[in-house]
Amino acid sequence: MKYQITKKQCESKIKGVCEGCGGELEALRTRDNSSQPTYWIGCSVCNKFRHGVDKNIWNIAKKLVVQDGERPLSSMRKNEYKGNIKYFNEVQISSMTSLVERVIYLFTHQPKLN
């Protein structure tokens, strides 16, 4: 059986932590859309395929969502997820990591405004 992406190739692309829960990422064996065996980066804590984010960025995103009450996905209402607040936070934090990454990129790559 030939893997489309080998475990070693997948492991070489792992960076950071899960953008949802902050868990450790690993190479997870799965099947691609053609039912061929392959490995994708995923989180064994929340059982989702992820691309990973720097731990510092995740910590900032978590603080903004959990402590400061920011909601990048404003269409999600926290009171509708009372039974699953963990899921609500993971989705919001994951979205917030993208925003934090973008702000850092713009801050470091855009000309300074006077």
N, C-alpha and C positions, 0 to 999 in steps of 0.2 A: 504494500500500500504506500503510495507516494503522497506525502503531505504537501499541500500548496504553500503553506508557511510552516517551517519546522519550528520545533520548540525553541531551539537555539536562536533562530532568527527573530522570533517573537520576543524572547527574553532580552535580546539586545536593544529592543525599541522601548522597553519599559522605562518610564521616567516618573518620578514623583509618587503621589498617592492618588487614591480614588477621589475624583472631584465631587462625588456625592457624600460618602460617609467618612472619607479620610483614611480608609483602610489600605492595607498593602496590596499592590497589584502583582499579578502573576500571569504566566502563560496558561491559558485554559484550553483544553482540547475540546474541539467542537467540529461542526461540519459547515462548509460554506453553502451558498445558495444552489450549488450544483451537487450537493450531498457528498462532496469530497472532504476527506479529513483535513483539518487544518488547526492552527493555534491562533487565538486572538487574545489580546490583553484584556484582563478582567479582574474584578475584585471578588475575592472569596468571602468577604464579609457581607456585602449586600447582594452578591450574585448577579452583578451586571457587567456587561462589556464596557470598558472605559478606555480613554486615551491617556489619562493621568495629568496631574497638575502639581506644580511645586508645592511642598508642604507649607511654606510661608504664605503663599497665595491662598491655599485652602483655609489656613488659620484666620486670615483677614476676612475671607468670605464668611466663614462660620461666625465670627464676631459680629459682622454687619447684620447677618440674618438672625442669629439666636439672641444676642445681647442687645443689639440696637433696633431690632424689629424691621429691618429693611426687607422688602419683597420685590425682587426683580421681576417675578412673574405675578403681577398684581391681580391677574384674573383668578388666581387661586386664593380662596378665602380660608384663613386659618381655622375658623370655627366650623368649617365643613370637614375638617380632617382631625377632629378631636380624638377619634378612635385610632388614628394613625399619624400622630404628630411627627414621628420619626421619618415617615415617608415625605411628609410636607417639608420638613427641614432639609432632607437630602436633596429634594428637587430644587428648592430655593437656593441652597448652598451651591449646588452644581451650576445653576444658572449664574449665580453671583461670581463664581470663579472666572467665568468667561468675561464678565464685565470688569473685574479687577485686573485680569491679564491685559485687556484692551486699554484700560486707563494707564497702566504701567508702560505699555508699548508707546502710546501716544505721548506720554510725559518724557520718555527717553529718546524718541525718534522725531518729534515734531520741533520745528523752530520755536524758540521762546517768543512769547508775545510780550510786547511792552505795555 
